[in-house]
Structure formats: structure tokens, C-alpha cells
Amino acid sequence: MKARIITAISASLSACTMRRAKESLTLPQHQDRADMGRLFTGAFPVIHVGVRLTAAMVLEATFIVIDNSDWMRNSDFAPSRLDAQQDAVNLLAAAKTQSNPENTVGVLTMAGKGVDVRVAMTSDVGKVLAQSHGAQVCGEINLSAGLQVAGLALKHRQNKNQRQRIIVFVGSPVKEDEKELVKLGKKLKKNSVALDIINFGEEAENTPKLEALLNAVNSDDNSHLVTVPPGPHVLSDILLSSPIVQGE
């Protein structure tokens, strides 16, 4: 069975040392993920393997929204919540651009003085890896502003045939109430924007609000909420097996 394997590499948290590797190979049908991982052991310092692109090649524009609030200094996700997000962003960008060569990805942050678009829509994953690093950690997130700016950027995408998707990381308290989030979710749904939410770090406080947001935006199961429980976890590893990466 022909399997395409994305290898998202995070050899260092420095933007200068981030790189990407792609491998295509023919594997026996019974080959499982663990076997595939062993094939690549030692190839690179730190790797993520086993992202199967078995779903249809969806043409999609994706904006990734990063939480860069003060809570991202916490080290419950090693080495910090912000660094764990960055590894996950690298994985997501590689997965999206490899699933279809015409897919595009953008990145913005939503805390501090305001929303900051760090990477405009691009199909160059190397550009995403280089320019999405170095976000300043400060203040609180403005989830509504982040989602609205991402939605506006998607509306003005060059290829109108692309489906629209936002992937948002939420690792700090959400200040908006459920009513406000439901209103925002309905607006995104009206504009045909799918939403994937990665809920980590403050999941006990945020889950009810984020579930309400998901229910408002979801259309034919095109949106997802991945809630990461407390404990030592590697964020990107959890996303590997989630619908956000694997598809439906």
C-alpha cells in the first residue's frame, strides 16, 4: 500500500535550525505506525512520524492562531507551553501543505498589544517554520479578535476554491462569555469557515466555553475540539492521532 509519510522536524526551537523532511515509500499493508517509526529512528535528532495522508486531497486555506499570553511561560508542556505550540504549528503546517500542494497556511498571535499576523497565507512550509517563531509572550489572549482577523484573512484568500479553516490554540483563560463565543461561532459558520480548537493547560476552566463555540460553528462535523488532559504530554504527539491531522 502506498503511504505518504510527513516528517515534521523540531531539532531546535530556534527558527534558524528548523527544517522539514519528506519521505515517500512503499510499505506492506500490515506495516503499523510503530514499525514505520522504527524505520526512521536516528535519521534526525527529533522527529514526528506516521502522519498518513489517506483522506481526499482537500483544497484548503488554513490560518493557525497561536496563544502567546503570559500563561505560555508555564512548563507543564516542556519546555514551555509556547514552545510546545511551535512544534505543533510545524507539524500542522507540514501536514496541510503536503496533503495538497495548492493548500496555503497563515499564522497569527492573539495576545499582548493586539493580533499580530506573523505569516501571511503561503504554500511554503519553510516560510511558516522560519517566520512563526519568536512571538513575544505577554498579556492575555483576545480569542474573539484572533478568530475575526483569521476569518477576514481567509475571506481575502487568492484562491476562492479553497475551503476555509482556522486552527486555534487556547492555553490560557478565555475572557469571553459563552454568549459572545456562540455569536462568533455562528458568524464563522455563516461564512463557511471550519474551526479546530486545541484546548490545553487551562482545560478545566475553558472547556464549557469552547464546547459552546464548537457547537455553534460546527457544520457536518467539519470542526473539532481536542482537549488535552493535565499531565506530562507532548502536544504535537497528541495532535498526530487527532482528526485535526488525520482527518475524518
C-alpha positions as CSV (number, residue, x, y, z in Angstrom):
1,M,0.0,0.0,0.0
2,K,1.4,3.4,-1.0
3,A,1.7,5.6,2.1
4,R,3.0,9.1,2.2
5,I,4.7,10.0,5.5
6,I,5.2,13.5,6.7
7,T,8.2,14.0,9.0
8,A,7.9,17.2,10.9
9,I,11.2,18.1,12.5
10,S,12.0,20.2,15.5
11,A,15.7,19.7,16.0
12,S,15.9,23.0,17.9
13,L,13.4,25.7,18.9
14,S,15.5,28.3,17.0
15,A,13.9,29.3,13.7
16,C,17.4,29.1,12.1
17,T,17.6,25.4,12.8
18,M,14.1,24.3,12.0
19,R,13.9,22.1,8.9
20,R,11.5,19.8,7.1
21,A,11.8,16.3,5.7
22,K,9.5,14.4,3.4
23,E,9.7,10.7,2.6
24,S,7.7,8.6,0.1
25,L,8.0,4.9,0.2
26,T,6.0,1.7,-0.4
27,L,5.2,-0.3,2.8
28,P,3.5,-3.6,3.3
29,Q,-0.2,-3.4,4.1
30,H,0.4,-4.7,7.6
31,Q,3.0,-2.1,8.4
32,D,1.9,-0.3,11.6
33,R,2.8,3.1,12.9
34,A,5.4,1.7,15.3
35,D,7.2,-0.1,12.5
36,M,7.2,3.0,10.4
37,G,8.7,4.9,13.3
38,R,11.5,2.4,13.7
39,L,12.4,2.8,10.0
40,F,13.2,6.5,10.7
41,T,14.9,6.1,14.1
42,G,18.2,8.0,14.2
43,A,17.5,9.8,10.9
44,F,17.1,13.2,12.7
45,P,17.5,14.5,16.2
46,V,13.8,14.8,16.9
47,I,11.1,13.6,14.6
48,H,7.4,13.0,14.4
49,V,6.4,10.2,12.0
50,G,3.3,8.4,10.9
51,V,1.1,11.1,9.6
52,R,-0.9,9.2,6.9
53,L,-2.5,11.3,4.2
54,T,-5.1,8.8,3.4
55,A,-8.0,11.3,3.2
56,A,-9.0,13.0,0.0
57,M,-6.8,15.9,-1.1
58,V,-8.9,18.7,0.2
59,L,-8.1,22.1,-1.2
60,E,-7.9,24.3,1.8
61,A,-6.7,27.6,3.2
62,T,-5.8,27.4,6.9
63,F,-5.0,30.1,9.4
64,I,-3.3,29.0,12.7
65,V,-3.9,31.2,15.7
66,I,-1.3,31.0,18.5
67,D,-1.8,31.7,22.2
68,N,1.2,33.9,23.2
69,S,-0.1,35.1,26.5
70,D,1.8,35.2,29.8
71,W,0.4,31.7,30.6
72,M,2.7,30.3,27.8
73,R,5.7,30.6,30.1
74,N,4.4,27.6,32.1
75,S,6.5,24.5,31.8
76,D,3.8,21.8,32.2
77,F,4.2,21.3,28.5
78,A,8.0,21.0,28.1
79,P,10.0,23.1,27.7
80,S,7.1,25.7,27.8
81,R,3.6,26.0,26.5
82,L,4.7,28.4,23.8
83,D,7.5,26.1,22.6
84,A,5.1,23.1,22.6
85,Q,2.7,25.1,20.4
86,Q,5.5,25.9,18.0
87,D,6.3,22.3,17.5
88,A,2.6,21.6,16.9
89,V,2.4,24.5,14.4
90,N,5.4,23.0,12.5
91,L,3.5,19.7,12.3
92,L,0.2,21.2,11.2
93,A,1.8,23.4,8.5
94,A,3.7,20.4,7.1
95,A,0.5,18.2,7.2
96,K,-1.6,20.9,5.5
97,T,0.8,21.7,2.7
98,Q,1.7,18.1,2.0
99,S,-1.9,17.0,1.7
100,N,-2.4,19.2,-1.3
101,P,0.3,21.3,-3.0
102,E,-2.1,24.2,-3.5
103,N,-3.0,24.5,0.2
104,T,-2.0,27.6,2.0
105,V,-1.2,28.3,5.6
106,G,-1.0,31.5,7.7
107,V,-0.1,32.2,11.3
108,L,-1.0,34.9,13.8
109,T,-0.8,35.5,17.5
110,M,-3.6,36.9,19.6
111,A,-2.2,38.2,22.9
112,G,-0.3,41.3,24.0
113,K,-1.0,44.7,22.4
114,G,-3.1,43.1,19.6
115,V,-3.4,40.5,16.9
116,D,-0.1,40.1,15.0
117,V,-0.1,38.3,11.6
118,R,3.3,36.6,11.6
119,V,2.9,34.7,8.4
120,A,0.7,35.7,5.6
121,M,-1.0,32.9,3.6
122,T,1.6,30.8,1.9
123,S,2.2,27.3,0.5
124,D,5.9,27.5,1.5
125,V,6.1,25.5,4.8
126,G,9.7,26.7,5.2
127,K,8.5,30.2,5.4
128,V,6.0,29.2,8.1
129,L,8.7,27.5,10.1
130,A,11.0,30.5,9.9
131,Q,8.6,33.3,10.5
132,S,6.2,31.9,13.0
133,H,9.0,31.7,15.7
134,G,9.9,34.5,18.1
135,A,6.5,35.6,19.3
136,Q,6.6,37.8,22.4
137,V,4.9,36.3,25.4
138,C,2.8,38.9,27.1
139,G,-0.7,39.8,28.4
140,E,-3.9,37.9,27.8
141,I,-5.4,36.4,24.7
142,N,-8.2,38.1,22.8
143,L,-9.8,35.0,21.3
144,S,-12.6,36.9,19.5
145,A,-10.1,39.3,17.9
146,G,-7.8,36.4,16.8
147,L,-10.6,34.5,15.2
148,Q,-12.1,37.5,13.5
149,V,-8.8,38.6,12.0
150,A,-8.1,35.0,10.8
151,G,-11.6,34.8,9.3
152,L,-11.0,38.1,7.5
153,A,-7.7,36.9,6.1
154,L,-9.3,33.7,4.8
155,K,-12.1,35.7,3.2
156,H,-9.5,37.6,1.1
157,R,-7.6,34.4,0.1
158,Q,-6.5,34.4,-3.5
159,N,-7.9,31.1,-4.5
160,K,-11.6,31.2,-3.8
161,N,-11.9,27.5,-4.5
162,Q,-10.1,26.7,-1.2
163,R,-12.2,25.7,1.8
164,Q,-11.6,27.9,4.8
165,R,-10.3,26.6,8.2
166,I,-9.0,28.2,11.4
167,I,-6.9,26.1,13.9
168,V,-6.7,27.9,17.3
169,F,-4.5,27.0,20.3
170,V,-6.1,28.0,23.6
171,G,-3.8,27.5,26.6
172,S,-4.9,30.4,28.9
173,P,-8.2,31.6,30.4
174,V,-10.8,32.7,27.9
175,K,-12.3,36.0,29.0
176,E,-15.3,36.0,26.6
177,D,-18.6,34.6,27.8
178,E,-20.4,31.7,26.1
179,K,-23.0,34.0,24.5
180,E,-20.3,36.0,22.8
181,L,-18.5,32.9,21.6
182,V,-21.7,31.4,20.3
183,K,-22.4,34.5,18.3
184,L,-18.8,34.4,16.9
185,G,-19.2,30.7,16.0
186,K,-22.4,31.3,14.1
187,K,-20.7,34.1,12.1
188,L,-17.8,31.8,11.2
189,K,-20.3,29.1,10.2
190,K,-22.3,31.6,8.0
191,N,-19.0,32.4,6.3
192,S,-18.3,28.7,5.7
193,V,-15.2,28.7,8.0
194,A,-14.4,25.5,9.8
195,L,-12.8,25.7,13.2
196,D,-10.4,23.3,15.0
197,I,-9.7,24.1,18.7
198,I,-6.8,22.8,20.7
199,N,-7.7,23.2,24.4
200,F,-4.7,22.7,26.7
201,G,-3.3,24.0,30.0
202,E,-6.5,25.6,31.4
203,E,-8.9,23.0,30.1
204,A,-10.9,22.8,33.3
205,E,-11.9,26.4,33.1
206,N,-12.2,26.7,29.3
207,T,-13.9,23.5,28.2
208,P,-17.5,24.6,28.6
209,K,-17.0,27.8,26.7
210,L,-15.0,26.1,23.9
211,E,-17.6,23.4,23.6
212,A,-20.3,26.1,23.1
213,L,-18.1,27.7,20.4
214,L,-17.6,24.4,18.7
215,N,-21.3,23.6,18.7
216,A,-22.1,27.0,17.1
217,V,-19.6,26.7,14.3
218,N,-19.7,23.0,13.5
219,S,-21.3,22.0,10.2
220,D,-21.5,18.4,9.2
221,D,-18.6,17.6,11.6
222,N,-16.2,19.8,9.8
223,S,-14.9,21.3,13.1
224,H,-13.2,19.7,16.1
225,L,-12.3,20.3,19.7
226,V,-9.2,18.5,21.0
227,T,-9.0,18.8,24.8
228,V,-5.6,17.8,26.2
229,P,-5.9,16.5,29.8
230,P,-3.4,17.5,32.5
231,G,-0.2,15.6,32.9
232,P,3.1,15.3,31.0
233,H,2.1,15.3,27.3
234,V,3.8,16.2,24.1
235,L,1.3,18.4,22.3
236,S,2.3,17.6,18.8
237,D,2.1,13.8,19.5
238,I,-1.5,14.1,20.7
239,L,-2.4,16.0,17.5
240,L,-0.8,13.3,15.4
241,S,-3.7,10.9,16.1
242,S,-6.4,13.6,16.2
243,P,-8.9,14.4,13.5
244,I,-7.2,17.8,13.1
245,V,-4.2,16.0,11.5
246,Q,-5.7,12.6,10.4
247,G,-8.9,13.9,9.0
248,E,-12.3,12.2,9.5
